[in-house]
Amino acid sequence: MEQTSGFWADALGVAASPVAIAAGVVKGSYDAATGSGAFDDGFHAAADPIVASARKFGTEHRDTITKGMLSGAAATLGARIISEGFKIIRR
């Protein structure tokens, strides 16, 4: 199994959880209602790959995600400083 650890792997795993849970409930309920298998088997068949993919994405792209977050924060801070500077100049 591939190593999927780190902050972004965990963060994206948590972010994907609501979708994984919804997909798992639907698949598990369908399997249980149609006699295709146990709810638990259907739930994990649908939910586990979603969370695993999100964690893998977070691990593979952690540097890019971090750079994007820092760039966005810096741009927001810079825009705020410029905006406040213009307010002072206009007075």
N, CA and C of each residue as an Amber inpcrd file, in Angstrom:
protein
   273
   0.8390000  -1.1830000   0.0000000   0.0000000   0.0000000   0.0000000
   0.8820000   1.2430000   0.0000000   0.4850000   2.2130000  -0.7420000
   1.2520000   3.4500000  -0.8560000   1.1120000   4.2770000   0.4130000
   2.2180000   4.9290000   0.7660000   2.2360000   5.7800000   1.9590000
   1.3960000   7.0290000   1.7100000   0.3480000   7.2220000   2.4840000
  -0.4800000   8.4300000   2.3980000  -0.5630000   9.0340000   3.7780000
   0.3130000   9.9790000   4.0270000   0.3130000  10.6130000   5.3380000
   0.6120000  12.0910000   5.1690000   0.4730000  12.8000000   6.2490000
   0.7280000  14.2210000   6.2260000  -0.5430000  15.0130000   6.4040000
  -0.3430000  16.3090000   6.5930000  -1.4700000  17.1930000   6.8610000
  -2.4820000  17.2030000   5.7250000  -2.0140000  17.3780000   4.4850000
  -2.9510000  17.5050000   3.3710000  -3.6670000  16.1940000   3.0770000
  -3.0010000  15.0660000   3.2880000  -3.6760000  13.7770000   3.1130000
  -4.8210000  13.6530000   4.1070000  -4.5540000  14.0270000   5.3640000
  -5.5940000  13.9610000   6.3930000  -6.7130000  14.9700000   6.1270000
  -6.3160000  16.1940000   5.7530000  -7.3210000  17.2420000   5.5160000
  -8.2420000  16.8770000   4.3590000  -7.6890000  16.3730000   3.2710000
  -8.5290000  16.0160000   2.1290000  -9.3260000  14.7530000   2.3980000
  -8.7860000  13.8540000   3.1980000  -9.5530000  12.6780000   3.6020000
 -10.7900000  13.0660000   4.3920000 -10.6210000  14.0180000   5.3030000
 -11.7570000  14.5120000   6.0970000 -12.7380000  15.2710000   5.2060000
 -12.2070000  16.0830000   4.2820000 -13.0870000  16.8540000   3.3940000
 -13.9190000  15.9490000   2.4920000 -13.3680000  14.8040000   2.1090000
 -14.0920000  13.8780000   1.2290000 -15.0470000  12.9710000   2.0030000
 -14.9660000  12.9730000   3.3170000 -15.7810000  12.0700000   4.1280000
 -17.2910000  12.1970000   3.9110000 -17.8680000  13.4150000   3.8410000
 -19.3240000  13.4850000   3.6310000 -19.7720000  12.8230000   2.3240000
 -18.9960000  12.9970000   1.2700000 -19.3350000  12.3600000  -0.0080000
 -19.1850000  10.8480000   0.1180000 -18.1070000  10.4090000   0.7730000
 -17.8800000   8.9780000   0.9390000 -18.9800000   8.3380000   1.7780000
 -19.4000000   9.0170000   2.8250000 -20.4610000   8.4840000   3.6820000
 -21.7720000   8.3900000   2.9110000 -22.1020000   9.4340000   2.1600000
 -23.3400000   9.4080000   1.3710000 -23.3130000   8.2820000   0.3500000
 -22.1980000   8.1490000  -0.3540000 -22.0880000   7.0760000  -1.3490000
 -22.1520000   5.7100000  -0.6760000 -21.5170000   5.5950000   0.4780000
 -21.5380000   4.3250000   1.2010000 -22.9240000   3.9420000   1.6870000
 -23.6620000   4.9240000   2.1880000 -25.0260000   4.6490000   2.6610000
 -25.9190000   4.2160000   1.5020000 -25.8050000   4.9010000   0.3800000
 -26.6250000   4.5380000  -0.7910000 -26.2860000   3.1350000  -1.2710000
 -24.9880000   2.8600000  -1.4550000 -24.5730000   1.5440000  -1.9540000
 -24.9030000   0.4480000  -0.9610000 -24.6290000   0.7030000   0.3300000
 -24.9320000  -0.2940000   1.3510000 -26.4170000  -0.5730000   1.4590000
 -27.2340000   0.4730000   1.3930000 -28.6920000   0.2970000   1.4560000
 -29.2080000  -0.4560000   0.2500000 -28.6930000  -0.1200000  -0.9180000
 -29.1130000  -0.8010000  -2.1500000 -28.7580000  -2.2850000  -2.0830000
 -27.5320000  -2.5730000  -1.6650000 -27.1140000  -3.9700000  -1.5690000
 -27.9660000  -4.7380000  -0.5650000 -28.2400000  -4.1190000   0.5860000
 -29.0420000  -4.7930000   1.6040000 -30.4810000  -4.9840000   1.1500000
 -31.0290000  -3.9920000   0.4490000 -32.4290000  -4.0760000   0.0190000
 -32.6280000  -5.0890000  -1.1130000 -31.6510000  -5.2170000  -1.9740000
 -31.7900000  -6.1320000  -3.1180000 -31.2230000  -7.5090000  -2.8320000
 -30.6380000  -7.7100000  -1.6650000 -30.0650000  -9.0040000  -1.3330000
 -28.7240000  -9.2590000  -2.0020000 -28.1070000  -8.2140000  -2.4920000
 -26.8230000  -8.3670000  -3.1760000 -25.6530000  -8.5150000  -2.2100000
 -25.8800000  -8.2540000  -0.9480000 -24.8100000  -8.3590000   0.0410000
 -25.1720000  -7.5990000   1.2970000 -24.2670000  -7.6320000   2.2360000
 -24.4860000  -6.9500000   3.5070000 -24.2930000  -5.4420000   3.3400000
 -24.9760000  -4.6830000   4.1860000 -24.8450000  -3.2260000   4.1640000
 -23.3880000  -2.8190000   4.3530000 -22.7230000  -3.4220000   5.3090000
 -21.3440000  -3.0690000   5.6260000 -20.4060000  -3.2700000   4.4250000
 -20.6040000  -4.3630000   3.7140000 -19.7690000  -4.6230000   2.5290000
 -19.9970000  -3.5680000   1.4520000 -21.2440000  -3.2240000   1.1990000
 -21.5660000  -2.2070000   0.2020000 -21.0730000  -0.8280000   0.6020000
 -21.2250000  -0.5420000   1.8950000 -20.7590000   0.7670000   2.3950000
 -19.2700000   0.9240000   2.1520000 -18.4980000  -0.0610000   2.5670000
 -17.0390000   0.0460000   2.4210000 -16.5950000  -0.0480000   0.9620000
 -17.3330000  -0.7570000   0.1520000 -16.9850000  -0.8390000  -1.2730000
 -17.0980000   0.5210000  -1.9470000 -18.0250000   1.3490000  -1.4900000
 -18.2050000   2.6770000  -2.0870000 -17.3840000   3.7540000  -1.3760000
 -17.3250000   3.7200000  -0.0610000 -16.7040000   4.8040000   0.7030000
 -15.1790000   4.7300000   0.7490000 -14.6340000   3.5520000   0.9100000
 -13.1830000   3.4280000   1.0790000 -12.3690000   3.9620000  -0.1020000
 -12.7560000   3.6700000  -1.3560000 -11.9640000   4.2140000  -2.4750000
 -11.9980000   5.7430000  -2.5630000 -13.0950000   6.3610000  -2.1510000
 -13.2060000   7.8250000  -2.2060000 -12.2240000   8.4560000  -1.2260000
 -12.2060000   7.9670000  -0.0060000 -11.3030000   8.5130000   1.0100000
  -9.8540000   8.2090000   0.6400000  -9.5970000   7.0040000   0.1590000
  -8.2310000   6.6360000  -0.2350000  -7.7250000   7.5190000  -1.3710000
  -8.5820000   7.8010000  -2.3410000  -8.1820000   8.6720000  -3.4490000
  -7.9020000  10.0960000  -2.9750000  -8.7190000  10.6000000  -2.0750000
  -8.5050000  11.9470000  -1.5410000  -7.1940000  12.0120000  -0.7620000
  -6.9200000  10.9970000   0.0430000  -5.6710000  10.9650000   0.8000000
  -4.4650000  10.8670000  -0.1330000  -4.5810000  10.0550000  -1.1710000
  -3.4890000   9.9150000  -2.1420000  -3.2380000  11.2460000  -2.8560000
  -4.3110000  11.9250000  -3.2560000  -4.1840000  13.2260000  -3.9100000
  -3.4840000  14.2240000  -2.9850000  -3.8700000  14.2530000  -1.7200000
  -3.2480000  15.1500000  -0.7540000  -1.7650000  14.8810000  -0.5680000
  -1.3990000  13.6020000  -0.5890000   0.0090000  13.2370000  -0.4530000
   0.8020000  13.6210000  -1.6920000   0.2600000  13.3400000  -2.8690000
   0.9760000  13.6060000  -4.1160000   1.1140000  15.0940000  -4.4200000
   0.1380000  15.8940000  -4.0140000   0.1150000  17.3070000  -4.3970000
   0.2890000  18.2530000  -3.2140000   0.8650000  17.7650000  -2.1250000
   0.9680000  18.5850000  -0.9110000   1.7580000  19.8690000  -1.1350000
   2.8340000  19.8020000  -1.9120000   3.6270000  21.0160000  -2.1560000
   2.8370000  22.0460000  -2.9470000   2.1330000  21.5920000  -3.9650000
   1.3330000  22.5030000  -4.7910000   0.1890000  23.1190000  -3.9870000
  -0.4630000  22.3210000  -3.1700000  -1.5700000  22.8240000  -2.3480000
  -1.0520000  23.8620000  -1.3560000   0.0870000  23.5660000  -0.7270000
   0.6650000  24.5050000   0.2400000   1.0450000  25.8120000  -0.4340000
   1.6940000  25.7350000  -1.5930000   2.0690000  26.9500000  -2.3250000
   0.8360000  27.7610000  -2.7060000  -0.2100000  27.0820000  -3.1430000
  -1.4470000  27.7710000  -3.5110000  -2.0900000  28.4640000  -2.3280000
  -2.1100000  27.7950000  -1.1840000  -2.6930000  28.3930000   0.0170000
  -1.8840000  29.6070000   0.4700000  -0.5590000  29.4770000   0.4630000
   0.2880000  30.6010000   0.8880000   0.2100000  31.7610000  -0.0970000
   0.1710000  31.4460000  -1.3870000   0.0490000  32.5120000  -2.3980000
  -1.2800000  33.2430000  -2.2550000  -2.3480000  32.4970000  -2.0470000
  -3.6580000  33.1170000  -1.8590000  -3.7120000  33.9780000  -0.6200000
  -3.1140000  33.4950000   0.4630000  -3.0910000  34.2750000   1.6970000
  -2.2590000  35.5420000   1.5210000  -1.1310000  35.4170000   0.8430000
  -0.2790000  36.5920000   0.6200000  -0.9840000  37.6120000  -0.2780000
  -1.6740000  37.1300000  -1.3040000  -2.3960000  38.0400000  -2.1970000
  -3.5220000  38.7600000  -1.4520000  -4.2220000  38.0350000  -0.6070000
  -5.2990000  38.6340000   0.1750000  -4.7540000  39.6860000   1.1340000
  -3.6670000  39.3620000   1.8030000  -3.0530000  40.3170000   2.7250000
  -2.5480000  41.5460000   1.9680000  -1.9000000  41.3320000   0.8230000
  -1.4080000  42.4520000   0.0110000  -2.5420000  43.3450000  -0.4630000
  -3.6400000  42.7420000  -0.8960000  -4.7930000  43.5280000  -1.3500000
  -5.3710000  44.3420000  -0.2000000  -5.3940000  43.7640000   0.9730000
  -5.9260000  44.4770000   2.1450000  -5.0400000  45.6760000   2.4940000
  -3.7330000  45.4760000   2.4500000  -2.7960000  46.5630000   2.7510000
  -2.9410000  47.6950000   1.7360000  -3.0190000  47.3500000   0.4620000
  -3.1760000  48.3640000  -0.6010000  -4.4980000  49.1060000  -0.4240000
  -5.5640000  48.3700000  -0.1520000  -6.8840000  48.9770000   0.0260000
  -6.8840000  49.9610000   1.1890000  -6.3130000  49.5620000   2.3060000
  -6.2570000  50.4430000   3.4760000  -5.3620000  51.6500000   3.1830000
  -4.2920000  51.4560000   2.4160000  -3.4240000  52.5500000   2.0360000
  -4.1420000  53.5850000   1.1900000  -4.9600000  53.1210000   0.2390000
  -5.7480000  54.0370000  -0.5890000  -6.7700000  54.8010000   0.2310000
  -7.3560000  54.1640000   1.2330000  -8.3260000  54.8410000   2.0990000
  -7.6530000  56.0030000   2.8480000  -6.4430000  55.7770000   3.3040000
  -5.7090000  56.8180000   4.0240000  -5.3460000  57.9570000   3.0750000
  -4.9220000  57.6320000   1.8680000  -4.5360000  58.6560000   0.8860000
  -5.7450000  59.5140000   0.4900000  -6.9130000  58.9250000   0.3590000
  -8.1200000  59.6480000  -0.0670000  -8.6000000  60.6410000   0.9760000
  -8.2620000  60.4370000   2.2090000  -8.7300000  61.3320000   3.2810000
  -8.0800000  62.6220000   3.1740000
